[in-house]
């Protein structure tokens, strides 16, 4: 259980630092990367809390949120490059 507590603490720190980067980011790309980090940190928090509580259905939610996050990251990258490859 100590490992899960450490993981929770590190994920909370990651969310806090990413939120700070969203507020202070000088460029749109900085904010997009920080938003991705916030999303995937919340996915990680969900996974760790689900593991700690012993809820098996949490992993279905984590899988779906991870896929949506991946598609959102690709869309943001495409938007920031204005469609250029």
N, C-alpha and C positions, 0 to 999 in steps of 0.2 A: 504493500500500500504506500510505502514511502516514495517509490518510483512514480506512482500515479500522482501523488501530491506535488512532487518536483515538476512533473510534466504540466500539471495544471498551472503552477506558478510561472513556469517559463512561457506558456501560451498566453497567460494574462499579461505578462510583460511585453510579449510580442505584439499583442493587440494595442496596448497602450502606446508603444513606440510607433506603430504604424498609424495610429490615430493622430499622433503628433506630426508625423510626416504628411498626412493628408492636410492638416491645417496649415503647416509651414512650407509645404513643397513649392519650390519656385516654378516648376514646370508641370504640365499636365501628365507627362509620362511618370513623374515621381508620384503623383497622386494615384495614378492607375495601378502602379506596382504596389503601393501601400494598400489600396482597396483590395487587391488580390490577396495580399498577406492577411488582411483582416478577415476576409471570407474563409481562407483556408485555415486560419487560426481558430475561427469559430467551428469549422468542421472538425478540427483536432480536439477542441474542447468538448464537442458533442461526443466524439469517439471515446475520449478518456472518461467522461462522466458516465457514459453508457457502460463502459467496461467496469468502472467502479461500482455502479449500481447493479450490474449483472443483467442488463436488459439486452436481449439478443436482437430485438427489432431496431435498435439504434443503428446498427451497421447498414441496414437498408437505407436509412435516412442519410448516413454518411456517404454512401455510394452515389445516391442521387444528387446530393449537394456537391460532391466532388465533380461529377460530370457537368452539372450546370455551371460550376465555377470555372472549369476548363473552357467551356464554350464562351463564357463571359470574358475570360482573359484573351481568347483569340479574337473576339469581337472588338474589345478595347484596343488591342494591338492594331487591328485593321483600321479602326477609326482614327487612331493617332497617326498612322502613316498615310492617311487619306486614300486608302485603297491601293497604294503602290506596293509592289512586291520586292 
